[in-house]
Amino acid sequence: MKIQLSHTFENIVSVENLLAAWKEFERGKKGRKDVQDFSMHLMDNIFSLHEDLFNHTYKHGGYQAFKINDPKPRDIHKATVRDRLLHHAIYRTLYPFFDRTFISDSFSCRNNKGTHKSINRFMDFGRKVSKNKTQTCWILKCDIRKFFANIDHKILLDILKEYIPDEDIIWLLENIIKSFSSTKEGVGLPLGNLTSQLFVNIYMNKFDQFVKHKLKEKFYIRYADDFVFLSENKEILEGKIILVEKFLEKELKLQLHPDKVFIKTLSSGVDFLGMVNFSNHKILRTNTKRRMMKKLNSKYSDLQNGLLSEKSFNQCLQSYFGMLTHCDGHKVQKDIENIIHFPAVAGKCII
């Protein structure tokens, strides 16, 4: 018997929770017109949303679609302010409960986790498997094909029902989940919803539990749809591929990306979460460095032409330097300083 969520529907849709969610939602967004419009009649809008939820007359609205490069092209779907406020109200209630059900080596979209901690864990596992570089450490790296676009609504709802006994909460989550479909009806979650981040972790937790309790894998890390297995035995990793494929297809209706499954040694360098990781160091991907240099050159040109303030340029520069502290980035920092032609004192830009 799985642990059960103790919160009720009333906890989620209460005016108090909606107000608390609004404070979280509006941070960094107060200058946006749609947020300003909603806040002009904030209490009226919150009471209206509360009433629609309480009376089960709420219906999730549509989405505004647009594309971003992050760095590869992604389709983002943005809900209305009213719906995004509700997403925050749901997230702040459900996340603390579901986070306790996740394995410790799942790192995406979780408090006190993230890419840097994931890579540090990867390096730690590499040292353990290689016995401090005294034997070969093999890595099986996998990626799920069109992850968000292939989340099955029925499977997701069935998983949620295992933890949530309140049928009204299920009604609400179903309303949100079914507000969007990708290639076909009943499949896909929108990149852009805060709730989608939680839903995919709940969905993939079923796979994480399979890996830990059925495959009994000790050296396994997952970040969203990227995951790795580490072992001193290449043949064992090769045998795991078919087991992983079968589980994902049968239980979650997901498929591995055929071009993004490989086995290689840690000493040869493994591309994972934006870094090329070796046994005792990590470096930026070549493409990442190239994009960074291109963007910095563009911003420096804008600075020289008066299109960008010194403060904004320095903030951008320091964010890149901050990123470089998480890898062996001293040479890259020197390249940046040489290209832009400015002195660097104590790690800070002086123009």
C-alpha positions, 0 to 999 in steps of 0.5 A: 500500500503506497502512502496516501496524500493527506491534503484535501481538495479544499486545502488546494482551492482555499482562498488562503492557498490561492493567495499564497500561490499568487505571491509565489507566482508574481515574483519576477513577473510584475512588469508583464501586462497579463500579470498586471491586468490580473492583479488590478482586480486580484481579489475579485479574480481569486474569489472567482477562481475559488468559486469555480473550483469549489463548484466544479465549474472550472475549466482549464483554458487554452495555450499560447504557443511559441518556440525557444532555442534552449539550445535546441528548438522547443515548443512552449505552451503558455497558459493564462495567468488564471490557470498558471496561478492554479498550477502554483496552488496545486504544486505548492500543495502536492510537491512536498508530498511527492518529493518524499516518494522520489529516489535520491538520485533523481535530480530534475526540478527538485529543491536542493538538486539540479544539474550541478549536484547531478554531475557531482553525484555522477563524478562520485559514482565514477570514482567508486565504480572505477575504485579511484581510477584503478579499473575501467568504469563503463557508462550506459547513457540513455535518452527518451524520445520526445519525452513530454510529448509522449506522456500518456494521460491515462497512465499518469492519472492511474499513477496519481490515483495510487497516491491520491484518495480524494476524487475531487483532487483527481478531477482537478488534476485530470482537468489540467492534464487533459487541457493539452494534447500533442500529436494525438488525443490523450498524450502529451504534457505542455512544456511551460506548465509548472505542474508538468515538471511535477507530473513527469517526475511522478511518471518517471518515478515508476521507472526509477523504482523499477531500476532500484528495486527490480534491477537493483541498480546502485549507480544510476542517475536520472535528470528528466529524460536523461539517465545513466548507469555506471558499472565496471562490466560492459556486458552487464550494461549491454544486457540492461538496454533491453530490460529498460526498453521493455519496461518503458514501452510496456509500463509507460509507453515511452521509447528510448531515442535510437540515436542517444543510447550508447556505452563508453568508458568514463576515461574517454569522456561522457557527455552528460547535462551540458558537460563532458565528464571524465574520471577526474575533471569535466569541461564544457561541450564544444557547442556550449562554448561556441554558443557562449562566445557567440552570445557574448560577442553579440552583447559586447557589440551591443555594449559598444554601440550603446544598445546595452548597459554596462551593468547588464553586460557585467551581469551576463558576464558574471553569470558565465564566469559563475557557470565556468566555476563548475567545470575546468573553465579557466582556459575558457575564461581567459579566452573570453577576456582576450576576445573582449579586451578588458582586464579581469581583477578578482574575477570581476569585469572592469570596463 
